[in-house]
């Protein structure tokens, strides 16, 4: 009897795999490299070091995409057509840790969080009811809102006393990029509309050249092929507060990836078990461990690529594996990393403004799934968002607290996650909780 393969497990001809895989890379590329660009700028890193982070970021994303799509035994990988990239959730906590403890602590805490993720992937898959849309929606909304200020800083600068702060040419360039994104999104169709932000970023960079805002001098000295040395910033350090903050980021990443894995399962007609989800989350943990050693970032399943599956109807996981292979190759080209690292701040900021606002919008959409009538869920959302936004609107709010408390409470993502999780437990998972469902 002939066994019929599920479309997810069906390979495609090599030529199709290459083209479809490249399409996935184009859709997620900007989102992936924006994280090292934003983190590098906020941490005060030079262009050469930011280029190194970009290459490491792409390399690790490619490896983890291969793990997720192809799987490693019965231990790792959801075995779906998913593509991963650096999560925005980790950006703000990483910046705070860098400012408080240094870059060695950033990557040490990431390694620790990755090990934590590997240990709790299976238990977490059984406790997803404690992270309903009520909690994940709050967190994703705050993630997007908290990063808008970072994008504005890239456009205008971060020192109001500087002579070029909020310079009109910079604001005009950013405004032109935003306008182009709007026009492409409104009038372009299909794949062209999907890569509107990427095309606008390229156009903005070309426009910035005659304005004297670009400096590609470091590109010429970069090698064509190479790999960044592990632990570039020295032996990892593990401050307790930094580790706790990154472990919270790991749990938020789990909720992100789980939602997207379930969405891909629905799109492809592949029913997922708890074991499948646990293997997918364990791969997120691997991304943090590998990212910590290779100077990269925590990865999550990218929602952009989930939408692409719905648009194209291509369900083979080998297409995602092809995208992973392309990402690995891109990560081995230092010249490319230096080119991206040299993009002007107003250009990156304009693109980031769109992307971070979209993240917040996804959070709002997630909160739309929550049942509010007859529950205290609206109150939970209000308090959790309020607590999460305090360090964003008042950065010095916790300056009187000990250093470890500033890292935990000063992160919008960490504080919002803890608030939403605890409030959800108190109001919806205690004996006196309302009987109405929370999601």
C-alpha positions in Angstrom: 0.0 0.0 0.0 1.4 3.4 -1.0 1.7 5.9 1.8 0.5 9.4 0.9 2.8 12.1 2.2 1.4 15.2 3.9 2.1 18.3 1.8 4.2 19.6 4.7 6.5 16.6 4.3 6.7 16.7 0.5 9.9 17.9 -1.1 9.8 20.2 -4.1 12.1 20.4 -7.1 15.4 22.2 -6.3 14.7 25.2 -8.5 11.4 25.8 -6.8 12.9 25.4 -3.4 15.5 28.0 -4.2 13.1 30.6 -5.5 10.5 30.0 -2.8 13.1 29.9 0.0 14.6 33.3 -1.3 11.1 34.8 -1.2 10.8 33.8 2.5 14.2 35.4 3.2 13.2 38.7 1.5 10.0 38.9 3.5 11.8 38.4 6.9 15.2 39.9 6.2 14.6 43.5 7.4 12.9 42.3 10.6 15.8 40.0 11.3 18.6 42.6 10.8 16.7 45.5 12.5 17.3 43.9 15.9 21.1 44.1 15.7 20.9 47.6 14.1 18.7 48.9 16.9 20.6 47.2 19.7 24.0 48.2 18.3 23.0 51.8 18.1 21.5 51.9 21.6 24.6 50.1 23.0 27.0 52.6 21.3 28.7 50.0 19.2 30.8 50.9 16.2 29.8 50.1 12.6 32.3 47.2 12.4 30.9 45.5 15.5 27.3 46.0 14.4 28.2 44.3 11.1 29.6 41.4 13.1 26.3 41.2 15.0 24.3 41.2 11.8 26.3 38.3 10.3 26.0 36.3 13.5 22.3 37.1 13.6 21.7 35.8 10.1 23.8 32.7 10.7 22.0 31.6 13.9 18.6 32.4 12.4 19.5 30.1 9.4 20.7 27.3 11.7 17.6 27.4 13.9 15.3 27.6 10.8 16.9 24.4 9.6 16.4 22.8 13.0 12.8 23.9 13.1 11.9 22.8 9.6 13.9 19.6 9.4 14.0 18.6 13.1 16.6 16.8 15.1 15.4 13.4 16.2 12.6 13.5 18.7 14.2 16.4 20.6 14.2 19.6 18.5 12.1 21.2 15.8 8.4 21.5 15.1 8.9 20.2 11.5 6.8 22.8 9.9 7.5 25.4 7.2 8.5 28.1 9.7 11.3 30.6 9.4 12.8 32.2 12.5 14.5 35.5 13.2 15.6 37.7 16.0 12.8 38.7 18.3 12.1 42.3 19.2 11.1 41.2 22.6 14.7 40.9 23.7 15.9 44.3 22.5 14.9 46.5 25.5 16.1 44.1 28.2 19.4 43.6 26.3 19.9 47.4 26.1 19.3 47.7 29.9 21.6 44.8 30.7 24.3 46.3 28.5 24.0 49.7 30.2 24.0 48.2 33.7 26.4 45.2 33.5 28.1 45.3 30.1 28.0 43.2 26.9 29.5 40.1 28.5 26.5 40.0 30.8 24.1 40.4 27.8 25.3 37.2 26.2 25.9 35.4 29.4 22.3 36.0 30.5 21.2 34.9 27.0 23.0 31.6 27.3 21.4 31.0 30.8 18.0 31.9 29.4 18.5 29.4 26.6 19.3 26.6 29.0 16.3 27.6 31.1 14.2 27.4 27.9 15.4 23.9 27.1 14.6 22.8 30.6 11.0 24.3 30.7 9.9 23.7 27.1 8.0 20.5 27.9 6.4 21.8 31.1 5.5 25.1 29.4 3.8 23.3 26.6 1.5 21.8 29.3 0.9 25.2 30.9 -0.1 27.3 27.9 -3.5 28.0 29.5 -1.7 30.4 31.8 -0.5 32.4 28.8 -3.7 33.1 26.9 -4.2 36.0 24.4 -4.9 38.2 27.5 -1.3 37.8 28.6 0.4 37.5 25.2 -1.6 40.4 23.7 -0.5 42.7 26.5 3.1 41.7 26.1 3.2 42.1 22.3 1.5 45.5 22.5 4.0 46.8 25.0 6.9 45.3 23.0 5.9 47.4 20.0 5.1 50.6 22.0 8.3 50.4 24.0 10.5 50.3 20.8 8.9 53.2 19.0 11.0 55.6 21.1 14.1 53.7 19.9 13.1 54.3 16.3 12.5 57.9 17.0 16.0 58.2 18.5 17.5 56.7 15.4 15.8 59.3 13.2 16.3 62.5 15.4 19.2 61.5 17.6 19.3 60.8 21.3 20.9 64.1 22.5 18.6 67.1 22.4 21.6 69.3 23.0 23.4 68.2 19.9 23.5 70.7 17.0 22.1 68.1 14.6 19.3 66.8 16.8 16.0 66.5 14.9 17.7 68.1 11.8 15.2 68.8 9.1 17.1 66.8 6.4 17.0 63.7 8.7 13.3 64.1 9.4 12.6 64.8 5.8 14.4 61.6 4.7 12.5 59.5 7.3 9.2 61.1 6.3 9.9 60.3 2.6 10.6 56.6 3.5 7.3 56.4 5.5 5.5 58.0 2.5 7.0 55.4 0.2 6.0 52.6 2.5 2.4 53.9 2.5 2.3 54.2 -1.3 3.7 50.8 -2.0 1.5 49.2 0.6 -1.6 50.9 -0.9 -1.0 50.5 -4.6 1.4 47.6 -5.0 0.1 44.0 -4.9 1.3 40.6 -4.0 4.9 40.1 -3.1 5.8 43.7 -4.0 3.5 44.9 -1.3 5.0 42.5 1.2 8.5 43.8 0.8 7.4 47.5 0.8 9.5 48.3 3.9 12.6 46.6 2.4 12.2 48.4 -0.9 11.7 51.7 0.9 14.8 51.1 3.0 16.9 50.6 -0.2 15.4 53.7 -1.7 16.1 55.7 1.4 19.7 54.6 1.5 20.2 55.7 -2.1 18.7 59.1 -1.3 21.0 59.4 1.8 24.2 59.1 -0.3 24.1 62.6 -1.8 23.0 64.0 1.6 26.3 62.8 3.1 24.6 60.5 5.6 26.2 57.3 4.6 29.7 55.9 5.3 30.5 52.6 3.6 34.3 53.0 4.2 34.3 49.9 6.4 32.9 47.7 3.7 36.1 47.6 1.6 38.1 46.1 4.4 35.6 43.4 5.3 36.2 39.8 4.0 33.9 38.2 1.5 33.7 35.0 3.5 34.1 34.5 7.3 32.5 33.8 10.6 32.5 35.8 13.7 34.5 34.5 16.6 32.5 33.1 19.5 32.2 35.2 22.7 33.5 38.3 20.9 32.8 40.4 24.0 34.7 38.2 26.4 33.8 35.3 28.8 30.1 35.4 29.6 28.9 36.9 32.9 25.7 35.9 34.7 24.3 38.7 36.9 21.1 37.3 38.6 18.9 40.2 37.6 20.0 40.0 34.0 19.4 36.2 33.9 15.9 36.6 35.4 15.1 39.3 32.9 16.2 37.2 29.9 14.4 34.1 31.3 11.2 36.2 31.2 12.0 37.1 27.6 12.4 33.4 26.9 8.9 32.7 28.2 7.5 35.6 26.1 9.3 34.2 23.1 7.7 30.8 23.7 4.2 32.4 23.6 5.1 34.2 20.4 6.4 31.1 18.7 3.6 28.9 19.9 0.9 31.3 18.5 2.7 31.3 15.1 3.3 27.5 15.1 -0.3 26.9 15.7 -1.2 29.3 12.9 1.1 27.4 10.5 -0.4 24.2 11.7 -3.9 25.5 10.7 -2.7 26.8 7.4 -1.0 23.6 6.4 -3.6 21.2 7.9 -1.0 19.6 10.2 -2.4 19.0 13.6 0.2 19.8 16.3 0.6 17.8 19.5 2.1 19.2 22.8 5.2 17.3 21.9 5.5 19.1 18.6 5.1 22.5 20.3 7.6 21.5 23.0 10.2 20.6 20.3 9.5 23.9 18.6 10.0 25.9 21.9 13.2 23.9 22.7 14.6 25.1 19.3 13.9 28.7 20.6 16.0 27.7 23.6 18.8 26.5 21.3 18.7 29.8 19.5 19.4 31.6 22.8 22.3 29.3 23.7 23.8 29.5 20.2 23.1 33.2 20.0 24.8 33.8 23.3 28.0 32.1 22.2 28.0 33.5 18.6 27.1 37.2 19.5 23.6 36.9 18.1 20.1 37.1 19.4 17.1 35.1 20.7 15.0 33.8 17.8 11.3 33.4 17.4 9.0 32.1 14.6 8.4 35.1 12.3 4.8 36.0 11.7 5.6 37.6 8.3 6.5 34.2 6.9 3.3 32.7 8.4 1.4 35.2 6.3 3.4 34.3 3.2 2.3 30.7 3.6 -1.3 31.8 3.6 -0.7 33.9 0.5 1.2 31.3 -1.6 -0.4 28.1 -0.3 3.0 26.4 -0.4 3.1 24.1 2.6 6.4 22.1 2.2 8.7 22.5 5.2 11.6 22.0 2.8 11.0 25.5 1.4 11.7 26.8 4.9 14.8 24.7 5.1 15.9 26.3 1.8 15.4 29.7 3.4 17.5 28.6 6.4 20.3 27.5 4.1 20.2 30.9 2.3 20.3 32.7 5.7 23.4 30.6 6.7 25.2 31.6 3.5 24.3 35.3 4.0 25.7 35.1 7.6 29.0 33.9 6.2 29.5 37.1 4.1 31.0 39.8 6.4 30.9 42.4 3.6 27.1 42.2 3.5 27.0 42.7 7.3 29.1 45.8 7.0 26.9 47.2 4.2 23.8 46.8 6.4 25.5 48.2 9.4 26.4 51.3 7.5 22.7 52.2 6.8 22.0 55.7 8.1 20.1 56.1 11.4 17.1 58.0 9.9 16.7 55.2 7.3 16.8 52.4 9.8 14.6 54.5 12.2 11.9 55.1 9.6 11.8 51.4 8.8 11.8 50.5 12.4 9.0 52.9 13.2 6.8 51.0 10.8 7.8 47.6 12.0 7.6 48.4 15.7 4.2 50.0 15.3 3.1 46.8 13.4 4.2 44.7 16.4 2.0 46.9 18.7 -0.9 46.5 16.2 -0.5 42.7 16.3 -0.7 42.9 20.1 -3.9 44.9 19.8 -5.4 42.4 17.4 -4.5 39.6 19.8 -6.3 41.5 22.6 -9.3 41.6 20.4 -9.7 37.8 21.0 -10.1 38.3 24.7 -13.6 38.1 26.3 -14.2 41.3 28.3 -17.9 41.1 29.2 -18.5 39.6 32.6 -14.8 39.5 33.5 -12.1 41.8 34.9 -9.9 41.3 31.8 -10.1 44.9 30.7 -8.8 45.9 34.1 -6.0 43.4 33.8 -5.0 44.8 30.4 -5.1 48.4 31.7 -3.0 47.8 34.8 -0.4 45.5 33.0 0.0 48.0 30.1 0.3 50.9 32.5 3.0 49.1 34.5 4.8 48.1 31.3 4.8 51.6 29.9 6.2 53.4 33.0 9.9 52.8 32.2 9.2 53.9 28.6 7.6 57.3 29.4 9.7 57.9 32.6 13.1 56.2 32.0 14.4 57.3 35.4 11.4 56.1 37.4 13.3 53.3 39.1 16.6 55.0 39.5 16.3 54.8 43.3 16.0 51.0 43.2 19.0 48.6 43.4 20.7 47.8 40.1 19.1 44.4 39.9 15.6 45.8 40.4 16.3 48.5 37.7 17.1 45.8 35.1 13.9 43.8 35.9 11.4 46.6 36.5 13.1 49.0 34.0 12.3 46.7 31.2 8.8 47.4 29.7 8.6 43.8 28.4 9.6 42.1 31.7 7.4 44.3 33.9 4.4 44.0 31.6 4.8 40.2 31.4 5.0 39.7 35.1 2.1 42.1 35.7 -0.2 40.4 33.1 0.8 36.9 34.2 0.2 37.6 38.0 -3.0 39.5 37.4 -4.4 36.7 35.1 -3.6 34.2 37.8 -5.3 36.2 40.6 -8.4 37.1 38.6 -8.9 34.1 36.4 -7.2 31.1 38.0 -8.2 31.3 41.7 -11.2 29.8 43.4 -13.0 33.2 43.4 -12.2 33.9 39.8 -15.0 34.6 37.4 -16.3 31.6 35.5 -16.2 33.3 32.1 -13.3 32.3 29.9 -10.3 34.6 29.5 -9.7 34.1 25.8 
